[in-house]
Amino acid sequence: MGSTLDIADPSQPLVLGSIELTNPGWGLQIVENLVYFTDYGRGLYIADLTDPTAPEVIGSLRLPPYSFQLSVSGPRVIVVDGTLGARVIDCSDPTDPKLLGTKTFLLNANGAAFDGDVAIFGLGNIRSNFGRIEVVDLSNVQSPLVSQIGTNGRAWNVDLFDEHALVADANAGITLVDLSDPTHPRRVGRADTAGEAMSVALDGKSAFVACSGAGVEVFNIEGWSPPVRIGAVDTPGHATGLALGKNGYLYVADALAGLAVIDAYDPTTPSHVGQIQFGDRAWEVAAVYPYAYVATGVFGLSVVDVSNPALPVQIGNIRHGGSVVYDVQVVGDIAYVCLSDGLWVVDVTDPRQPRELGYAEGYPTGFRISVHGEYAYQASDLAGLQIYEISDPTQPRRIGGDDTGGSAFGIASNDDHVVVSDYGSGLYVFRHQCPVTRFSSGVEAPAQEILLSAWPNPSRGAVRVTFEAPERSSGTVGVFDASGRRVRILAEGEFVAGMTAVSWDGHGDDGHPLRAVSTGPG
């Protein structure tokens, strides 16, 4: 219960009015005739105190899982969740507060003070007897969340193909979601599975589903009609992850039974052809022929030669202290490894001798990973979506994230969006940290695509611009306003093929700073 008191006589305060709360109230701040307060398990509430004998709730915003202290500055409110982050909320209309964005930390956020664009957070973990104060610029806070939709069960993992997402929905089987309008996703089909649906892999016509103790089931999804079961094969263990390989082979992370190799050339009659065990359970797998890269828990990252499907052979292994390896994605000669406590980058140029390139500390517990361009996206349980910059694989760094309503267990990305499956609240659709920009390198010669990105985006200060040219060429890199007027030339001359990075300090050619800049939506 929240109460208003008459303290004209401080020795005898009198209760004037009250508001019933579902859970304990934690944070409270009064601004003129409004009171902002938090309800532990519910979120932010705003009440009108014009008549203190009858305070009335006029607005609220659900903020799972927890809401503790708050701070108000102008139309914005910060609410800390007592765990790993804080939410920034627009209360310019107190009857309709809206989430602007989320700021996450590596320590528990226990308190905040907010003034203008600057917020000061009190961070720390009581058990570790360690804490610190962190000052954050929130002038450009923006949530990357596009939309959210509930699924039929407990969303465990997800895969993308074209404009659709297929969700491994645990005990509810699989759920097909239409993302053609990402702001309004639609459930368009579902199917039951014999066991709990733990992971999915799509090839356009068929969906392969890891079904825990029931092995693998195959569904026809051609035309994106409701999925129809067309085949199944049992595995010796509990199928938790899978990856499509070359020549119709499927590689299955089979828990304590290791890696199972499935011949799925004919998806209606898949057959088990090979198996190999490890020192710990196999959680997930990535396939780049002739190798399978297996996330093998505390046993680390294991590399398996699958050139002979009937006789897979482990040829390499690397571990990261006592961290648990839950997932892996391989891009070129680099493996991006999802650890229980962060992101690990491994050079697999020689798969027999994988070696560490870099590591970035993250939140417990990172379960799955998806790499797109210069960013790695991680599904991190109660910490939701976490984002890492990987433009320099020797120095990956966590740059942000956003909350999901429960436990983020699965993730996938394509050129348009990042989707996260949350075990407690369904499917979340996010925009990329900074979308890849594609432009032509000329008009007379055949057009060639150049990939360009900038971070941070948007920005009120320095910006790092990176671009990848397909071949050695001459050109100019500059900043232009919306009307096409030149703001600043950053570099010109001859650029080598591959990735190039330049920096901009946020000033124009005249030396004056620009108020705010953005390379596009995101």
Disulfide bonds with the S-S distance in Angstrom:
none
